[in-house]
C-alpha cells in the first residue's frame, strides 16, 4: 500500500457505494481521509435552503457512521473550499485528492480553482461525474448541441451508455492523522428555537442506507402501476427518491439500474419502468440545461417572457405560501410542503400553475420558496420545472395550458383522500364537495363543520376570471 494518503472530498455524493472518487482513492492503494466542507463564502454559490440544510445534517450523520465502520472520521470544516481543501490536503500530506463534480457554474469555478491550487502544490487530482447519468454536454442532438426538447434529449441520451454502478468498497484503509474539524452541531444545519422540522423528521430518514431501503420499497410496492398511479397524490406510487438523489445518498445510476433490473425480472410492466425512466431523465435534462444556461434560476429561457406583466402581489403570494388560497388541492399541497418538505409531482404542477397563471406571480418567487422549503431542492430541476410550468422554459408547457385546480383535484384525488389527510377542516364534506366547498349551500357547510372565510378561506381569485386575465397577459407579451 502507498504510504501517502488520499483525501476524498465529499460533496453531493454522501454515500460509499457508486462513489467514483472514493473508489479511485481505494484503487490507488492509499489510506483514505474524508472531508466535507460547508462553503457559504465562495462567489456565486447559492446557500442551501432550510429544508435541504436539515436533510444535509441527517445525511452527514449517516455518512460519518458508515465511514466510522472503516475507522475513518469525517472531517467537517466551514469556509471557502478554495482555501479549505488545499489546506486540509497539506495538513494531511495527501498525495491524491479525489472528488466528484457538482452542478452549477459557480460550483464548477470552485472545483477548477481547487484543482489548480492542488496541482500547483504537486498533488494528484482525480475528478469524476457522479451526480448524473451522463456528463453535462455529452448528450447532443443532430445539430451537435443540446436538444431543445425533452423528448429529443431523451432519445439522444438513450444512445449513450450508462456505466454500471460501483459497489461500495469492502475495505477502506484509514489514513492516520490528527485533522481537526467542526462538530455537526456547530455547523448549525438543523433548526432550533423554533424547531420547525418535526414534520420532516416524521416523514423522512436521510442517508445512504435509508435511500437504499426507500428504493427497494418503491420497487416492491410502488413501481407496478407507476405510469398511471404517479398522478394520484394519495396513491403509493410516488417514488419519494428525489431528496436522496439531490443530496447524493443515492446515485442516479443506482436508481436506473435497480428499476431496469426489476422490470426485466417481471416486478412491474415495461410501461411503468419506461415512465419512471423518463422522469429520471427529466432530472438529467434539467442538469444539462443548467450547464448550458447557468442563470436558469433567474432568467427566462424564452426572452419573450421578459416582457410578461407579472403582478407584485405580496398578499396573494403569502396566501399561496400558507396554503390559504381557497382551492383545496393547492392548499393541501402547500401545507404538505411546509410540514414534510415535499409534495407529489402532480400537485407541484397544479400549485405552480396556480401561482404563475391564476395569481400572475413571477415564477422566480415560487422557485425561491421551493428552494427554501423542499428537502429535494435541486439547482437544476427546481428552476427548470418552474420555467416549464410558467411557459418560459426551453421545452415549456404552452402558456395557455392553465390547470383548473378544482377539476385537477376531482380527477386525481376523486375521493378526496389526499385533501382530507392534510386539510382536516374539510374532512366531513362529501366527495363531490371536498374540492369545491365554495359551491356548497349553508346547511351542507354547517353539517360539515365548515365556515367559509373562518375555518377555511374563500377562493382568493375566481378561476374563470383568472384564466381570462392570464391569457390576456400572454397576448400582451406576444405583441
Secondary structure as UniProt FT lines:
FT   STRAND          2..10
FT   TURN            17..18
FT   HELIX           20..27
FT   TURN            28..29
FT   STRAND          30..38
FT   TURN            43..44
FT   HELIX           50..68
FT   TURN            69..71
FT   STRAND          74..78
FT   HELIX           81..92
FT   STRAND          96..100
FT   HELIX           105..120
FT   TURN            121..122
FT   STRAND          124..128
FT   TURN            136..137
FT   TURN            142..143
FT   HELIX           150..158
FT   HELIX           185..187
FT   HELIX           198..203
FT   HELIX           208..221
FT   TURN            224..225
FT   HELIX           226..229
FT   TURN            230..231
FT   TURN            233..234
FT   TURN            236..237
FT   HELIX           242..247
FT   HELIX           252..264
FT   TURN            265..266
FT   HELIX           270..292
FT   TURN            294..298
FT   HELIX           303..307
FT   HELIX           314..322
FT   HELIX           328..340
FT   HELIX           345..353
FT   HELIX           354..358
FT   HELIX           363..373
FT   TURN            375..376
FT   TURN            379..380
FT   HELIX           381..390
FT   TURN            394..395
FT   TURN            399..400
FT   HELIX           405..412
FT   TURN            414..415
FT   HELIX           417..422
FT   HELIX           424..426
FT   TURN            427..428
FT   TURN            431..435
FT   HELIX           437..439
FT   HELIX           442..447
FT   TURN            448..449
FT   TURN            453..455
FT   HELIX           463..478
//
